[in-house]
Amino acid sequence: MLSPQVSSRRATVILRRVFHEVPTAFAFRLWDGTLVPLGNGPPLVTAVIRQPAAFMRLMRDPSPLNFAEAYVEEIIDIEGDLSAAIKVADAMEDLQLSWRDRLRLLVDLWRPGIG
């Protein structure tokens, strides 16, 4: 089981790397209030991740289905228009992480002690 000891600084780097190709503007707000805007333009919607453990769960499988399940289970919250969230999810459908990117993501999640 992964340790939920990830800092918001490391989470920001990981989020930017994983979602850099998604053109639709959206953001994440992390457990310490850090806002991580992504995409082109001002965010249409913000996914609120309240705990590092929730971040770890989402990054193990950064798919629209995993995010939808986390929302339904109230592990994350969505701020903004729900139809905008659906547009972001549609843009995420095209996100393809190579096996190398997935391995790098897992290493970054497991690596202890890095801010």
SEBAPA-802791 format. One record per residue (C-alpha): x, y, z; residue in one letter. Coordinates in steps of 0.1 Angstrom, whole numbers, padded with zeros to 4 digits, always signed. Each point is the difference from the previous one (the first is absolute). Last residue first. Layout:
BEGIN
XYZA/...
END
This chain:
BEGIN
+0092+0180-0008G/+0019-0033-0007I/+0002-0022+0031G/-0011-0033-0014P/-0003-0010-0037R/-0032-0022-0003W/-0021+0025-0019L/+0028+0012-0022D/+0009-0037-0008V/-0036-0007-0009L/-0002+0030-0023L/+0033-0010-0017R/-0014-0035-0006L/-0032+0015-0014R/+0020+0023-0023D/+0021-0029-0012R/-0031-0022-0006W/-0013+0029-0021S/-0027+0022+0014L/-0028+0007-0024Q/-0023+0030+0007L/-0027+0000-0027D/-0027-0007+0026E/+0013+0030+0020M/-0016+0023-0025A/-0034-0016+0006D/+0006+0002+0038A/+0007+0038-0004V/-0032+0004-0020K/-0019-0019+0027I/+0014+0023+0026A/-0013+0029-0020A/-0034-0016+0001S/+0003-0002+0038L/+0006+0038+0001D/+0024+0011+0027G/+0015-0017+0030E/+0003-0038+0000I/+0007-0019+0032D/+0023-0029+0006I/-0004-0032+0021I/-0037+0005+0000E/-0006-0036-0012E/-0018+0014-0031V/+0030+0024-0005Y/+0025-0028+0004A/-0019-0022-0024E/-0001+0028-0026A/+0038+0006+0004F/+0007-0037-0005N/-0022-0001-0031L/+0017+0031-0014P/+0033-0017+0003S/+0031+0008+0021P/+0005-0035+0013D/+0025-0002+0028R/-0002+0038-0001M/-0035+0001+0013L/+0007-0023+0030R/+0032+0020+0009M/-0019+0032-0001F/-0028-0014+0022A/+0027-0010+0025A/+0015+0035+0000P/-0034+0013+0013Q/-0025+0026-0011R/+0003-0002-0037I/-0023+0027-0015V/-0005-0003-0038A/-0004+0035-0015T/-0021+0009-0030V/+0001+0024-0029L/+0036+0010+0009P/+0013+0032-0016P/+0017-0005-0034G/+0017-0030-0016N/+0005-0031+0020G/+0010-0003+0036L/-0003+0020+0032P/+0014-0015+0032V/-0014+0018+0030L/+0017-0007+0034T/-0026+0001+0028G/+0018-0024+0023D/-0021-0030-0011W/+0005+0007-0037L/-0021+0021-0023R/+0001-0014-0035F/-0006+0020-0031A/-0018+0001-0034F/+0005+0015-0035A/-0006-0025-0028T/+0032-0007-0019P/+0010-0033+0018V/+0036-0005-0011E/+0016+0011+0033H/-0022-0024+0021F/+0025-0025+0013V/+0030+0023+0002R/-0019+0029+0015R/-0017-0023+0026L/+0033-0016+0009I/+0018+0034+0006V/-0030+0013+0021T/-0001-0033+0020A/+0037+0005+0008R/-0006+0035+0013R/-0032-0011+0018S/+0021-0025+0019S/-0006-0038-0002V/-0001-0021+0031Q/-0031-0022-0009P/+0022-0031+0001S/-0008-0024-0028L/-0013-0035+0009M/
END
